[in-house]
Every structure is written in structure tokens, then in C-alpha cells.
Amino acid sequence: MRRASAYRPVVSALALSWVLSSCATQGPSRPAATDLTLASAPTLPRFTGVVGQFDAGTSFIDFLEKNPDREVQLSISIPDAEFKGSNEAGNTFFIIFDDCGNQPEDEAPAAGPCTGTEVTVSNPDGPSLLNHKNGAWQLSGRFQVGEESGPLQGLMSFELEAGGGGRP
């Protein structure tokens, strides 16, 4: 009995050696796992959060300034009290004011006495992507950020084109 048990590991080692050598000599019909390279999709710059006027909009505008002519992923929400813009057919935009100089605090920010950035959202292939839900305006999806332009009446401007790479 002792011989059989001593013999079994030698046979197992020989069998394993044969399997490994035959796999290595079968050629390129099936690449080994270590030969596979997976191309990962490039990560899009992403901005998620609540956007508002003055300091509450600074990080969003900074994000747009850092990503001209790039595709980005957005998921933003602008509370009703902070929303300055329009969502009418063919005219979707919002303004983030950054300074109103000497304008009295009880007056609403407006182009002219205030400076800021107008963001136009275009979706040539469909409806507006700026949606009103739960007391806020929401914008989500992939967008191509245009070059910053302006100023015009104290406002700089960015265009966000829906889809960026073909899908919102």
C-alpha cells in the first residue's frame, strides 16, 4: 500500500507536466489569458451637482472653462430660485451670474448690471434636455462643450451640444 501512495504523486506530477507542455505547444489557436489586452474606453470628464448663482455656480463654470472642445458627462440640478433662463422650443439656456457690482441685494440679478456666463443647450436631433422636476431644472447626459465666447452685455457664453459623441 505504501508503494501505491508514494507512486501517485509522481504520476500526478508527470500528468500535470504533460498537460502544461501540450498546452504550450498547441500554438496560437487560443491565446493565454496573459496575452489578452483590453482596451478601456476613455473616461469622460464628469460634473455632477447642484448649480446656482454666484459662488454656487463657480465650480460648474470652471469645469466648462477647463473642457472646451471636449465631450463631457453632466448631471446638474438648478433649484427654481436660482434658475435664470429659458426652456422654450429652440431657445434653451441658463445664466450663472458671478458678480453684480453695486446692484442692491434685493434686486434679482440681470444681464447688464451683472456679469456671468450664459450656457446654451442645443439638441439638434430632439427636444430640450433641460427638464423641470421636483422644484429644480435638471440637465443630464453627454455634451460637447464649445469654446468660450464673449463678453456680450457682460456675459461670457458656452454652448453645450447634446450627444457629444452621438448619444445624449
Secondary structure, DSSP 8 states (H G I E B T S, - for coil): -HHHHHHHHHHHHHHHHHHHHHHHTS-TTS--GGG----------EEEEE--STHHHHHHHHHHHH-TTSEEEEEEEEEGGG--EEEETTEEEEEEEEE-TT--TTS---BTTBEEEEEEEE-TTSS-SEEEETTEEEEEEEEEE---EEEETTEEEEEEEETTTT--
